[in-house]
Amino acid sequence: MPVQVLYYFQDGCMGCMEQEPINREVAAHLGVEIEARDALSRPEEIRTFGLKVTPTLLVVVDGEIKERFEGVVHAEALETAIKKWLVHEGEVSVR
């Protein structure tokens, strides 16, 4: 199964507004999709993934959370986490 990068946000969240351009930069650099999801419209996922704060980014492989970032995460740390699983899964050669 491919690596999924899920980004949970809330409208009006200052940290989320700071995180969004970082996500765009990382997605463009790695050629991956970071799927933005409004946390409040997904109560089942809040329970399933144990979401407590926004922004939260999850790197999910085969339905299992491999990496979790709560709060704003810098581009370098996010890229490192995503690359680890892309290379691990043999899916993508990162640009």
C-alpha positions as CSV (number, residue, x, y, z in Angstrom):
1,M,0.0,0.0,0.0
2,P,1.3,3.5,-0.8
3,V,2.5,5.9,1.8
4,Q,-0.2,8.4,2.8
5,V,0.5,11.7,4.4
6,L,-2.5,13.1,6.2
7,Y,-2.7,16.7,7.4
8,Y,-5.4,17.5,9.9
9,F,-6.3,21.2,10.4
10,Q,-9.1,23.5,11.7
11,D,-10.3,26.7,10.3
12,G,-8.8,29.7,12.2
13,C,-6.0,27.6,13.7
14,M,-2.8,29.8,13.6
15,G,-0.5,26.8,13.6
16,C,-2.4,25.4,10.7
17,M,-2.0,28.6,8.7
18,E,1.8,28.4,9.4
19,Q,1.9,24.7,8.5
20,E,0.2,24.9,5.1
21,P,3.0,26.6,3.1
22,I,5.5,24.1,4.6
23,N,3.3,21.3,3.4
24,R,3.1,22.7,-0.1
25,E,6.9,23.1,-0.2
26,V,7.5,19.5,1.0
27,A,4.9,18.0,-1.3
28,A,6.4,19.8,-4.3
29,H,9.9,18.9,-3.4
30,L,9.2,15.2,-2.9
31,G,6.5,14.8,-5.5
32,V,4.0,13.4,-3.0
33,E,0.5,14.4,-2.0
34,I,-0.2,15.7,1.5
35,E,-3.9,15.2,2.0
36,A,-5.5,18.1,3.9
37,R,-8.5,17.1,6.1
38,D,-10.7,19.3,8.3
39,A,-10.4,17.6,11.6
40,L,-13.7,18.7,12.9
41,S,-15.6,17.2,9.9
42,R,-14.0,13.8,10.6
43,P,-14.9,12.7,14.2
44,E,-14.4,9.0,13.4
45,E,-10.8,9.8,12.4
46,I,-10.3,11.9,15.5
47,R,-11.1,8.7,17.5
48,T,-9.3,6.3,15.2
49,F,-6.0,8.2,15.1
50,G,-6.2,9.7,18.6
51,L,-6.0,13.3,17.3
52,K,-5.6,15.8,20.1
53,V,-4.3,19.0,18.5
54,T,-4.2,20.7,15.1
55,P,-2.1,20.8,13.1
56,T,-1.4,17.1,13.1
57,L,0.5,15.3,10.3
58,L,0.5,11.6,10.0
59,V,2.6,9.3,7.8
60,V,0.5,6.2,7.3
61,V,1.6,3.0,5.8
62,D,-0.8,0.0,5.4
63,G,-3.2,1.7,7.7
64,E,-0.6,2.0,10.5
65,I,0.7,5.4,11.7
66,K,4.5,5.3,11.2
67,E,5.2,9.0,12.0
68,R,3.1,11.6,14.0
69,F,3.7,15.3,14.2
70,E,1.6,17.4,16.5
71,G,1.9,21.2,16.1
72,V,3.9,23.0,13.5
73,V,6.7,20.8,12.0
74,H,9.6,22.2,10.0
75,A,10.1,21.2,6.4
76,E,13.3,19.3,7.1
77,A,11.8,17.1,9.7
78,L,8.7,16.3,7.7
79,E,10.8,15.5,4.6
80,T,13.0,13.2,6.5
81,A,10.0,11.3,7.9
82,I,8.3,10.9,4.6
83,K,11.5,10.0,2.7
84,K,12.2,7.2,5.2
85,W,8.9,5.5,4.4
86,L,9.0,6.2,0.7
87,V,12.4,4.6,0.4
88,H,11.4,1.8,2.9
89,E,8.5,0.9,0.8
90,G,10.5,1.2,-2.5
91,E,7.8,3.4,-4.0
92,V,9.5,6.5,-5.2
93,S,12.9,7.6,-5.8
94,V,12.9,11.0,-4.3
95,R,14.0,13.9,-6.5
